[in-house]
Amino acid sequence: MVKKSHAIIALLLPQGSPLNAKIIGLTALAMTAFAANSVLCRLALGAGLIDAASFASIRVVAGAIVLALLMAPRWRNKPRAPTDWRAVATLFIYMAFFSFAYISLSAGTGALILFGAVQLTMFAVALRSGERFSVVSWVGLSTALAGLVYLVSPGITAPDLVGALLMAVAGIAWGVYSLLGRGVTAPLEATANNFICCVPLVLIVSVLFMSDFATTIPGLALAAISGGITSGIGYAIWYQALKALSATHAATVQLSVPAIAALGGLVFMSEDVTVRLLIASAATLSGVWIVLAQRAESDR
């Protein structure tokens, strides 16, 4: 799966890119980790191995532990940075809604809605802040939105509407969370703080949904892997890669996540890749790519 994601990311990056093999490899690992979160969550919830609230709680707790261990050497010598409670709130919304959405969505469909909503949220904020979009960019935005609308429109192969709405909210929250983190000087420390402060919030959700409580050892293990490895370590790898990526490169390579997640769902869960998903993916991802390409051109 990592090799395939490496190839997908290499195709997304422009020809002649100065990025070396190490950075591309780190980026491929990070995108695989992001996609693996979708696969792991669907594996756990689709098979009824754990309830959604418990998955979110274990994921956040495991991520907090791993990130705290990564930050421990620094925190021994320096006090912790102040916590941005807006970031904590949006991380919590993402974690909770992500888990409940995957009760009914396939890995690839969920990832497409998630990252489509993320990019559209970030574009909306750019427009609101006064950034001007070209006609071609507006065509790209319209195409991306049309792809998502088509994906969830009524039909035999349409995904569950409630699950799609929950994932859209998760995507909006992650988009806002990403925007809040743009000016952070120590992103790994900020993420560790956010995860740690998010723990009580997800535990409250688990208490509220105690009537749905159902866990198994495999379910707990999948949640812990998602939190400690593909979230905690995955985010650390991503921050390392971000040092060498421009903002446009960073946004573009994330378009690989739905494809990698769909591949993971096909391999590990034999999930169907429907014609509707393929068409919606082509429209949404190509539309976002057009906007990103235009923004990169205008920056130059």
Secondary structure as GFF3:
##gff-version 3
##sequence-region A 1 300
A	DSSP	alpha_helix	2	12	.	.	.	ID=ss1
A	DSSP	alpha_helix	21	46	.	.	.	ID=ss2
A	DSSP	alpha_helix	52	77	.	.	.	ID=ss3
A	DSSP	alpha_helix	85	101	.	.	.	ID=ss4
A	DSSP	alpha_helix	107	128	.	.	.	ID=ss5
A	DSSP	alpha_helix	135	152	.	.	.	ID=ss6
A	DSSP	alpha_helix	161	180	.	.	.	ID=ss7
A	DSSP	alpha_helix	187	208	.	.	.	ID=ss8
A	DSSP	three_ten_helix	210	212	.	.	.	ID=ss9
A	DSSP	alpha_helix	217	225	.	.	.	ID=ss10
A	DSSP	pi_helix	226	233	.	.	.	ID=ss11
A	DSSP	alpha_helix	234	242	.	.	.	ID=ss12
A	DSSP	alpha_helix	247	253	.	.	.	ID=ss13
A	DSSP	alpha_helix	256	269	.	.	.	ID=ss14
A	DSSP	alpha_helix	275	299	.	.	.	ID=ss15
###
